[in-house]
């Protein structure tokens, strides 16, 4: 029982170390930037983003290295799930822009994750040894179990994010359709009232003309 408790505690801490996820609102004509610092060269950095609501569900984004050079730049993207190699040590900048929208704000999910994080791996290797077991074999077997669970949880997280994005976009589409039907119904009622008023005016005009001819 103590072994499983240690395992799940270890997995939870490793998740906190290796990943960071946020949800933010990007206003019209606005730009927001986030930063991640790498202490070692050739670090694998994974990032995921998805526009949950707003406009056409798209944003522009750029990634810059510590020297200020653009290494990734994409326009009007709805979502992305990529990994790139941070060759240099330093601070990397992730910027999202909503310049194409005049009024619509966007709700964006964003996550940065270090792939094959050495800090997480070294933490996993520091598990307490159990009596009457071979230390190396025990640590290796436990690390394999943790890695497998971590991989499964990562896949589950990606699947949940995908369904969350689809659900939010479908809700936004339904809401937009409802608004269009509502305003179209109002326009249709006003058009019918206007047509009725025009018909009454024309009939009255004919009756007035007939009376003048009889007089």
Secondary structure, DSSP 8 states (H G I E B T S, - for coil): -HHHHHHHHHHHHHHHHHEEEEEEEE-TT-EEEEEEEESSSSEEEEEEEEEEESTTS-EEEEEE-TTS-EEEEEEEESEEEEEEEE-SSEEEEEEEE-TT-SS--EEEEEEEEEET-HHHHHHHTT----TTS-HHHHHHHHHHHHHHHHHHHHHHHHHHHHHHHHHHHHHHHHHHHHHHHHHHHHHHHHHHHHHHHHHHHHHHHHHHHHHHHH-
